[in-house]
Amino acid sequence: MLYRDNEKCMNETNQETPVNTGLIQDRALNCIEAARLIHVVPIGSGKTLVPKEVYSKINWKSYTMATRKLLMAVFSRRTLATHSLTGKASPAFLSKPAKLCLDPKKVADIVMTVTANCHVKEGLVRSAITTKCADENKMLKLQTQKGQGREH
């Protein structure tokens, strides 16, 4: 049973003893957090975390594959499909509304990691991110169309 900070509980000799449960809860949360971190790898600035199993299997000889793997580890498919690198409207499709912007800090961490490991320029990685978002958007549209086809 958890008690509020500095509540009293009965010790072995049935005497009331103050207990700082806040400290106990903090230690428990730190243990849970430490266990979670054992299975992830920080990338870029260290604030973005990627599952260790995914990171260890990345082929750094291909910057496009490395970028795509990291994107899938950091963002959901739906997020990639509904967001873009910059959040700006596409000059090729001026009639379409702008998408939301991918988290710039996470994007920066992916770009930093891929450029460092693959020895390519930032522009190439950013282009691969744009392509991956477009590919996921196409896949989402196809899945949506298939689902609507079954209903009719």
C-alpha positions, 0 to 999 in steps of 0.5 A, a space after each residue: 500500500 502506498 502512503 502520501 509523503 511522510 505518512 506514518 506506518 507501523 513498523 515491526 514493533 508496532 510503533 508508528 514510523 514516518 515513511 517518505 513514500 514520495 522518495 519510494 515512488 521516485 525510485 520506482 519510476 527511475 527503475 522503470 525508466 532505466 529498464 525502458 532505456 536499456 532497450 532504446 538508443 538515443 540518436 542525434 541530440 540524444 532526445 530522440 529514442 529508437 528501439 535498439 533492435 531496429 537501430 542495430 539492423 540499420 544498413 548505413 551503406 544506404 542513406 535512403 534505407 537508413 532514413 526510412 528505417 529511422 522514420 518508421 522507428 520514430 513516427 507512425 505510418 499515419 503521421 508520416 502520411 499526414 505530415 510533411 518535412 516543412 509543413 508548407 504547401 507543395 508548389 507542385 500542388 497549390 490547390 491542396 492544403 499544407 500538411 502538418 509539420 513533422 516534429 522538427 527536433 526529431 527530424 533534426 536528430 534523424 538527419 544528424 544521425 544519417 549524415 554522420 553514419 552515411 557521410 551524405 549531405 543533409 539535403 539528401 536525407 531531407 529529400 528521402 524524408 519528403 519521399 517517405 512521407 509521400 509514399 506513406 500518403 499514397 499507401 494510406 490513400 490506397 488503403 482508404 480507397 480499398 476500404 471504401 470499395 468493400 463497403 459499396 
